[in-house]
């Protein structure tokens, strides 16, 4: 078989763009190059509506595996280049189908072609019929059958202006838009299941996501700190880089515990987190905040409490999980590889000094009164001045 391989990268949403489509396409190509690294022996080019990556048979599987972590890709396939004539297509097709049939007594298959070069003498349906018929003739005695509706194996043919490629394994990508095409956001990362999924969802929409973690090591130890560092590393597999900012939060929590009404503690914690996160976001040029809130999931996520927290900041707050069920969030966490770290037993700082009956419908006037009872600005400045930034 030919040692050359071509990886075909398909995108969906980028194809809907107008005059700025090229900007998104080039951003996706740049992200692919970054994921591959400088040492990768490949050539990337962009015929209309596709991205093609030329490499060799030994390197292709490794590169294809990396594409699974690049937002903006709808699907991808590792293919083999052939001459643009039926005999070459049939010869390569027979080899691929025969290799797939090893150990099988039967196989339902079909051929699907895409003729981007309209100068080729046959239409796509005619290519499907001609190539499929000749493969069927060669392998019928081995149990090969045609099934156009529910095939077990699909051979895909891409007839281009410069070359023709045969593919036999279409793999799903992440979808969405390429990271970096939509600006920077700051995600409040707690270490639980939800906030890493929220960060991933914003990456899929083209955002470069940075992270902020509110730490209380004197009361909780270093377990939470270690946990969010590992979560950040996992999430950065999908975007290349995203800084983690660790905010010391213990003095603020102690002050709220000592000075404020117990039932308001959790909402007061979160109001302070939002204020600090907004100031940090503006400092590092992020245009919005991201969190893992899902409406009604816990006491701090009632509509009233979400409103009471949101009104402390002017930046947009993105809540991609707001209407999702917990089961769906868990499934997504498993898909992206953060679930096993997220479920490690380690309390977050909101659980420190937890009141017996936290307010589920906190009143803003009561919260504002509580905030006059401790040195809010002084404590925020101290926390902001002592942030630890972890650069991947």
C-alpha positions in Angstrom: 0.0 0.0 0.0 1.0 3.6 -0.5 2.9 5.0 2.5 1.5 8.5 2.0 -1.5 9.5 4.1 -3.8 12.5 4.0 -6.0 13.5 6.9 -9.2 15.1 5.9 -10.6 17.6 8.4 -14.2 18.7 8.0 -15.9 21.6 9.7 -19.6 22.6 10.0 -20.2 25.9 11.6 -17.2 27.7 10.0 -18.7 26.9 6.7 -21.7 29.0 7.5 -19.6 32.1 7.9 -19.6 34.8 5.2 -16.7 37.0 4.2 -14.8 36.3 7.5 -14.9 32.6 6.9 -11.2 32.6 6.0 -10.3 34.1 9.4 -12.0 31.2 11.3 -10.4 28.7 8.9 -6.9 30.0 9.4 -7.4 30.1 13.2 -8.4 26.5 13.1 -5.3 25.6 11.0 -3.2 27.6 13.5 -4.7 25.6 16.4 -4.1 22.3 14.6 -0.4 23.3 14.0 -0.1 24.2 17.7 -1.5 20.9 18.8 0.7 18.9 16.5 3.9 20.7 17.6 6.8 22.0 15.6 8.4 18.5 15.1 5.4 17.1 13.2 6.3 16.0 9.6 3.2 17.2 7.8 1.9 19.8 5.3 -1.5 21.5 5.8 -3.5 23.2 3.1 -7.0 24.4 2.7 -9.0 23.6 -0.4 -12.5 25.2 -0.1 -14.6 23.7 2.6 -11.9 21.3 3.8 -8.5 21.1 5.6 -6.1 18.5 4.3 -3.0 17.3 6.2 -0.4 15.4 4.2 1.8 13.1 6.3 3.0 9.5 6.3 1.4 6.2 7.4 3.5 5.9 10.6 2.7 9.4 11.8 -1.0 9.7 10.7 -2.6 7.8 13.6 -0.8 10.0 16.2 -1.8 13.2 14.5 -5.4 12.0 14.1 -5.6 11.2 17.8 -4.6 14.8 18.6 -7.4 16.2 16.4 -9.9 14.8 18.9 -8.9 17.7 21.2 -9.2 20.6 18.7 -12.5 22.5 18.9 -13.9 23.6 15.5 -13.6 20.2 13.9 -16.8 18.4 12.9 -15.1 15.1 11.8 -11.9 13.8 10.4 -10.6 10.8 8.5 -7.2 9.3 7.7 -7.1 8.6 3.9 -4.9 7.5 1.2 -4.1 9.6 -1.9 -4.6 7.9 -5.3 -4.5 8.9 -9.0 -7.8 10.5 -10.2 -9.0 7.5 -12.3 -11.4 4.7 -11.6 -8.8 1.9 -11.7 -6.8 3.5 -9.0 -9.8 4.1 -6.8 -11.0 0.5 -7.2 -7.6 -1.0 -6.5 -7.2 1.0 -3.3 -10.8 0.4 -2.3 -10.4 -3.4 -2.7 -7.4 -3.3 -0.5 -9.1 -1.3 2.2 -12.3 -3.4 2.2 -10.4 -6.7 2.2 -8.2 -5.5 5.1 -11.4 -4.7 7.1 -13.0 -8.1 6.3 -10.1 -10.1 7.8 -11.7 -12.4 10.4 -15.3 -11.6 9.2 -17.6 -14.0 7.4 -19.8 -11.1 6.0 -19.8 -7.3 5.7 -22.4 -4.8 4.5 -20.8 -1.9 2.8 -21.4 1.1 0.5 -19.4 3.8 -1.3 -20.0 7.5 -0.8 -18.1 10.0 -3.0 -17.8 13.8 -3.1 -16.7 15.3 -6.4 -15.3 18.8 -5.7 -13.6 18.8 -9.1 -16.5 19.0 -11.6 -14.1 18.4 -14.5 -14.0 14.7 -13.6 -16.2 12.9 -16.2 -18.4 11.0 -13.7 -20.9 12.4 -11.2 -20.8 11.4 -7.5 -23.6 8.8 -7.8 -21.9 7.3 -10.9 -18.5 7.1 -9.0 -20.4 5.3 -6.1 -21.9 2.8 -8.5 -18.8 2.1 -10.6 -16.4 1.7 -7.7 -18.8 -0.1 -5.5 -19.8 -2.6 -8.3 -16.2 -3.5 -9.0 -15.3 -3.9 -5.3 -18.4 -6.1 -4.9 -17.4 -8.2 -7.9 -13.9 -8.8 -6.5 -15.0 -9.6 -2.9 -18.5 -11.1 -3.2 -17.3 -14.6 -2.6 -15.9 -13.5 0.8 -19.3 -12.4 2.1 -19.4 -8.8 1.0 -22.8 -7.3 0.5 -24.1 -3.9 -0.6 -26.2 -1.9 1.9 -26.9 1.7 1.0 -29.0 2.5 4.1 -27.3 0.7 7.1 -23.8 -0.2 6.1 -21.3 -1.6 8.6 -18.5 -0.2 6.5 -18.4 3.0 4.4 -15.7 3.8 1.9 -15.5 7.5 1.2 -13.9 9.0 -1.9 -12.9 12.7 -2.2 -12.3 13.7 -5.8 -10.3 16.9 -5.8 -8.7 19.2 -8.3 -5.2 18.1 -7.4 -5.7 14.6 -6.0 -8.2 12.0 -5.0 -8.4 10.4 -1.5 -10.0 7.3 -0.1 -11.2 7.2 3.5 -12.8 4.4 5.5 -13.1 5.7 9.1 -14.9 9.0 9.8 -14.3 10.0 13.4 -16.4 12.7 15.2 -14.7 15.9 16.3 -15.6 18.3 19.1 -17.5 20.7 16.8 -18.1 24.3 17.5 -15.6 27.1 16.7 -11.8 27.3 17.0 -10.4 28.5 20.3 -9.3 32.1 20.1 -11.8 33.2 17.6 -14.2 34.7 20.2 -11.9 36.4 22.8 -10.9 35.7 26.4 -13.1 34.7 29.4 -12.3 33.9 33.0 -13.9 30.8 34.5 -14.5 30.4 38.3 -13.1 26.9 38.8 -14.3 25.2 41.9 -12.9 21.7 41.5 -16.3 20.1 41.2 -18.0 18.5 38.2 -19.8 21.5 36.8 -17.3 24.3 36.3 -14.8 22.3 34.2 -17.7 21.4 31.9 -18.7 25.1 31.6 -15.1 26.0 30.7 -15.1 23.3 28.0 -18.4 24.6 26.6 -17.0 28.1 26.2 -13.9 26.7 24.5 -16.2 25.0 22.0 -17.6 28.5 21.2 -14.2 29.9 20.4 -13.2 31.4 23.7 -9.7 31.2 25.2 -10.5 30.3 28.8 -8.5 31.3 31.9 -9.2 30.1 35.4 -9.6 31.6 38.9 -9.7 29.4 42.0 -10.6 30.7 45.5 -8.3 28.9 47.9 -8.6 28.4 51.7 -5.6 26.3 52.5 -5.5 27.2 56.3 -8.9 25.5 56.8 -9.0 23.0 53.9 -5.4 22.1 53.3 -3.7 21.9 49.8 -5.9 19.2 48.3 -8.2 21.6 46.5 -5.3 23.5 45.1 -3.7 20.4 43.7 -7.1 19.3 42.3 -7.7 22.5 40.3 -4.2 22.4 38.9 -4.8 19.0 37.5 -8.2 20.0 36.1 -6.6 23.0 34.5 -4.0 20.8 32.8 -6.8 18.5 31.5 -8.8 21.4 30.2 -5.8 22.9 28.5 -5.6 19.8 26.3 -8.4 21.5 24.4 -7.0 25.0 24.1 -3.2 24.9 24.4 -2.9 27.3 27.3 -5.0 28.9 30.0 -3.5 30.5 33.1 -4.7 29.5 36.6 -5.0 32.3 39.1 -5.2 31.2 42.7 -6.8 33.7 45.1 -6.3 33.5 48.9 -9.8 33.7 50.3 -9.5 32.7 53.9 -9.4 36.2 55.4 -12.6 37.1 53.6 -14.4 34.0 54.8 -13.3 34.5 58.4 -14.5 38.1 58.3 -17.9 37.1 56.9 -18.2 34.4 59.5 -17.5 36.7 62.3 -19.4 39.8 61.2 -22.4 38.7 59.1 -25.6 36.8 59.4 -24.9 33.1 59.2 -27.7 32.3 56.7 -26.2 34.8 54.2 -22.6 33.4 54.2 -22.7 31.4 51.0 -24.2 34.2 48.9 -21.8 36.7 50.5 -18.9 34.5 49.6 -20.1 34.3 46.0 -20.6 38.1 45.8 -17.0 38.6 46.9 -15.8 36.0 44.5 -17.6 37.7 41.6 -16.2 41.1 42.5 -12.6 39.8 42.7 -13.0 37.8 39.5 -14.3 40.9 37.7 -11.3 43.0 38.7 -9.0 40.2 37.8 -10.7 39.7 34.4 -10.3 43.3 33.5 -6.7 43.2 34.6 -6.0 40.3 32.2 -8.2 41.5 29.3 -11.1 38.9 29.7 -14.4 40.1 28.4 -16.7 37.9 30.5 -17.0 35.5 33.5 -17.9 31.8 33.3 -19.3 29.6 36.0 -20.9 26.1 36.4 -24.3 27.2 37.8 -27.3 25.1 37.0 -30.6 26.6 38.1 -31.9 25.1 41.3 -29.1 22.6 41.7 -28.0 23.8 45.2 -29.1 26.6 47.6 -26.8 29.2 46.1 -28.2 28.6 42.6 -31.8 29.6 43.1 -33.0 32.4 40.8 -33.0 34.9 43.6 -29.5 34.0 44.8 -28.1 34.0 41.2 -29.6 37.5 40.8 -28.2 38.7 44.1 -24.7 37.6 43.0 -24.9 38.8 39.4 -25.8 42.3 40.2 -22.4 42.9 41.9 -20.5 42.9 38.5 -20.9 44.7 35.2 -19.1 42.1 33.0 -21.2 39.5 31.2 -21.6 36.2 33.2 -21.9 33.1 31.0 -23.7 30.0 32.5 -23.6 27.4 29.8 -25.1 24.7 32.1 -28.0 26.8 33.5 -30.7 24.6 32.0 -28.9 21.2 32.0 -29.7 18.2 34.1 -27.0 16.9 36.4 -26.9 13.6 34.5 -26.1 15.4 31.2 -23.4 17.4 32.9 -21.8 14.3 34.4 -21.9 12.6 31.0 -20.1 15.6 29.4 -17.5 15.5 32.2 -16.8 11.9 31.5 -16.5 12.6 27.7 -13.9 15.4 28.2 -11.9 13.5 30.9 -12.5 15.7 33.9 -15.0 13.6 35.8 -12.6 11.3 37.7 -10.6 14.2 39.1 -13.7 16.2 39.9 -15.3 13.5 42.1 -12.2 13.2 44.3 -13.3 14.0 47.8 -12.1 17.5 48.6 -14.4 20.3 49.9 -14.3 23.7 48.2 -14.1 26.9 50.0 -17.9 27.6 49.9 -18.3 24.7 52.3 -16.2 26.4 55.0 -18.3 27.6 57.9 -21.5 26.3 56.2 -24.6 27.5 58.0 -27.3 25.0 59.0 -29.9 26.8 57.0 -28.4 28.8 54.1 -30.6 31.4 52.5 -32.2 30.2 49.3 -33.9 33.6 48.6 -31.4 36.1 49.9 -32.6 39.7 50.0 -30.2 42.2 48.4 -30.8 44.8 51.1 -29.8 42.3 53.8 -26.7 41.3 51.9 -25.7 44.9 51.4 -26.2 45.6 55.1 -24.0 42.6 56.0 -21.3 44.0 53.6 -21.1 47.2 55.6 -20.1 45.2 58.7 -16.7 44.0 57.4 -13.8 45.8 55.6 -14.8 44.6 52.1 -12.6 46.8 49.9 -9.5 46.3 52.1 -9.9 42.5 52.0 -10.5 42.5 48.3 -7.3 44.5 47.6 -5.3 42.2 49.9 -6.6 39.1 48.0 -5.9 40.7 44.6 -2.4 41.7 45.6 -1.6 38.1 46.7 -2.8 36.1 43.7 -0.6 33.2 42.6 -0.6 32.8 38.8 0.2 29.3 37.4 1.2 29.5 33.7 1.1 26.2 31.9 
